[in-house]
Amino acid sequence: MKIFGILLLVLGAIGCIVFGIQAAQDSESFSFLGIDVAVSSANWTPLIVSGVVLIIGVILSRKK
């Protein structure tokens, strides 16, 4: 179970990094009354799923 947890931890971390960078790049900004406003058009679902997998991996890798 510990090896499976470490595998999930690694996959979740890689997913968070990749999808986090992708989500950060999918934002648009425009100026409104002299203020720059950023609007995100990213799909956050893959990042949330990767975060959940990361948390489950941490929990499973800590069990004895």
N, C-alpha and C positions, 0 to 999 in steps of 0.2 A: 504494500500500500504506500510505503514511503517513496519508492521509486516512481510510482504513478503520480504521487503528489508533486515530486520534483519536476517531472515531465510537464504536468499542468502548469506549474509555476513558471517554467521557462517559456512555454508556449503563450501563456497569458501576458508575460512581460514583453515578449516580442510583438504580440498583437497590440498591446497598449502603445508601444513606441510607434509602430508603423501606422496604425489608425489614428493615433494622436497627431502625428505630423500631417497626415492627410487631412484631418479635420481642421487643423490650424491653417492649412493652405486654402481651404474652401470657404474663406470668408471674404466678404466684399466690404469696402468702406466708401462712404460718401460724406460730403460736407453739408452740414445743415446749420445755418445761422453762424457760420464760422467755426463750428465744432465738428471734428471728424467723428463719424459714427460708424462702427463696424457691425455688420450684420452677418451672421453665420448661416451658410446654406449647406452645412455639412450634415451627413447622416451619422448620428451619434450612436446608433444601435451597435455597430461592430466594436466600438470603443467600450461601451457598457458591458457587452458580452465578454470581451477580453479581460476587463477588470474583475468580473465575477469569476472567470476561470482562474485568474491570478490569485484571488482570495481563497478559492477552494483549494488550489495547489498549496498555498501557504498552510492552510489548516491540515491538509492530509500529510504534508511533509513533516509537520511538527508532532504528529501522533507517534507514539512508541510502539 
